[in-house]
Amino acid sequence: MYMSAQLEKAGISHVVYNADHVPAPPNGAVYLRWKRLFEQFDEWFKPVVDGRSSLYGEMYEQILSWKPKMVVIQTADVLLPTVDWGNAWIAENLAKMLKRRGDIFVVANGLFTTLDRRWDHSYDAVIVGEPGDAVVKVFNSRLPGITLDKFEPIVPSIKHLWPPDQNTEQVMASHGCGPRGPFMCGRGELGRWP
């Protein structure tokens, strides 16, 4: 959402596609036990990580329907296998599909994208670090390789979120807090903790 705000500020038309979105049931309750996810690891998650899921085709078609010049794929924590489409291995499979077209500049965003050098060929560029305006610079220049982003205070934008029926909440946390999750990891690895 920070990148969306930067693109919006620069006047660049874009869509934020949440491939993980599943509409909530009428009562609003969504709950899936971790135990169930891990029990279905071989049946559901492994084929996804291996690039053999039909869901890739659905995402691919949806992305192509917007006729993008550049696609930024947000990669999350690769250390825990989850159902998130932002998992770095899953993101890499989608990136390879998009890059094969030859007419889309494919960018990864996230520190964990740099963990496995085999992924280098899957992306045209990688943005790491805290949210700033690097996405605008990469969009305008098609700068290949790794770009280190620097924090720029900006309010995240949810105006371009798709599908539009999502219930969204903005949660603001202090910058530089103690937990070292994927977002905060960039600060711990690439800079100083306050």
MOSUL-V113479 format. One record per pair of residues at least 12 apart in sequence whose C-alpha atoms are under 6 Angstrom apart, sorted by the first residue. I is the first residue (numbers start at 1). J is the second residue. Records with the same first field share a line. If there is no record, write none. Layout:
BEGIN
I: J, J
END
This chain:
BEGIN
1: 156, 157
2: 156
4: 157
5: 156, 157
6: 133
15: 160
16: 160, 161, 162
17: 162
49: 89, 90
51: 93
69: 104
70: 104, 105, 106
71: 106
72: 107, 108
73: 108
74: 86, 109
75: 87, 88, 109, 110
77: 182
95: 122
96: 122
106: 123, 124
107: 123, 124, 125, 126
108: 126
109: 126, 127, 128
110: 128
111: 128
124: 144
125: 144, 145, 146
126: 146
127: 146, 147, 148
128: 148, 149
129: 148, 149, 186
130: 149, 150, 151
131: 151
132: 149, 150, 151, 152
134: 149
END
